[in-house]
Amino acid sequence: MAVLQIPRVVNQLSSNRHYLYMYLDALFSRDPHLTFDFSDLQVDLYAEYDPGRLIDLLRASSHYSLEKAYEICKKKDYVPEMVFLLGRMGNNKQALNLIIERLGDVQRVGLC
């Protein structure tokens, strides 16, 4: 039985981002360690195809670039995710400002 190499499959699927999302999501669900090398790409794909689960990915993994993830979330205006990422980056003041100004919900301070 031949075993598919993950980087090779990712390369083959790179022209179809939706299939690539589904493939990496299935791998991540099976074993998050399998997708470590593609964490930044995975953040981008979740933001595009499954924004409701993006925060779960951000919490479950620490192998993505915080800055890149923040920029992706900022472009899409995903405020709770931006608050979470700012908290992980240690920028609690900016996170709190977002909570107050954009979410209007101080109970969300727990996201930081």
DANORRA-V362588 format. One record per residue. RES is the residue in one small letter. D_CENTER is the distance of its C-alpha to the mean C-alpha in Angstrom with 1 decimal. Layout:
res->RES d_center->D_CENTER
res->RES d_center->D_CENTER
//
This chain:
res->m d_center->33.0
res->a d_center->30.8
res->v d_center->27.3
res->l d_center->24.7
res->q d_center->23.0
res->i d_center->19.2
res->p d_center->19.2
res->r d_center->22.0
res->v d_center->20.5
res->v d_center->17.3
res->n d_center->19.9
res->q d_center->21.9
res->l d_center->19.2
res->s d_center->17.9
res->s d_center->20.2
res->n d_center->18.8
res->r d_center->15.1
res->h d_center->15.4
res->y d_center->17.1
res->l d_center->14.7
res->y d_center->11.8
res->m d_center->14.3
res->y d_center->15.3
res->l d_center->12.1
res->d d_center->11.3
res->a d_center->14.9
res->l d_center->14.8
res->f d_center->11.9
res->s d_center->13.9
res->r d_center->17.0
res->d d_center->16.1
res->p d_center->12.7
res->h d_center->14.8
res->l d_center->15.5
res->t d_center->12.2
res->f d_center->12.0
res->d d_center->13.5
res->f d_center->10.9
res->s d_center->7.7
res->d d_center->7.4
res->l d_center->8.5
res->q d_center->6.3
res->v d_center->3.2
res->d d_center->6.5
res->l d_center->7.9
res->y d_center->6.1
res->a d_center->6.7
res->e d_center->10.0
res->y d_center->11.1
res->d d_center->9.8
res->p d_center->8.6
res->g d_center->10.5
res->r d_center->8.4
res->l d_center->4.9
res->i d_center->6.5
res->d d_center->7.8
res->l d_center->5.1
res->l d_center->4.6
res->r d_center->8.3
res->a d_center->9.2
res->s d_center->8.3
res->s d_center->9.7
res->h d_center->10.0
res->y d_center->7.7
res->s d_center->9.5
res->l d_center->9.2
res->e d_center->11.2
res->k d_center->9.5
res->a d_center->6.2
res->y d_center->9.0
res->e d_center->10.9
res->i d_center->8.7
res->c d_center->8.5
res->k d_center->12.1
res->k d_center->13.2
res->k d_center->12.1
res->d d_center->13.5
res->y d_center->10.9
res->v d_center->13.0
res->p d_center->12.0
res->e d_center->8.5
res->m d_center->10.5
res->v d_center->12.9
res->f d_center->10.8
res->l d_center->9.7
res->l d_center->13.3
res->g d_center->14.6
res->r d_center->12.9
res->m d_center->14.4
res->g d_center->17.7
res->n d_center->18.1
res->n d_center->19.2
res->k d_center->21.8
res->q d_center->19.5
res->a d_center->17.2
res->l d_center->20.4
res->n d_center->21.6
res->l d_center->18.7
res->i d_center->19.3
res->i d_center->23.0
res->e d_center->23.0
res->r d_center->20.3
res->l d_center->19.9
res->g d_center->23.5
res->d d_center->22.6
res->v d_center->23.4
res->q d_center->22.7
res->r d_center->19.0
res->v d_center->19.8
res->g d_center->18.6
res->l d_center->14.9
res->c d_center->15.6
//
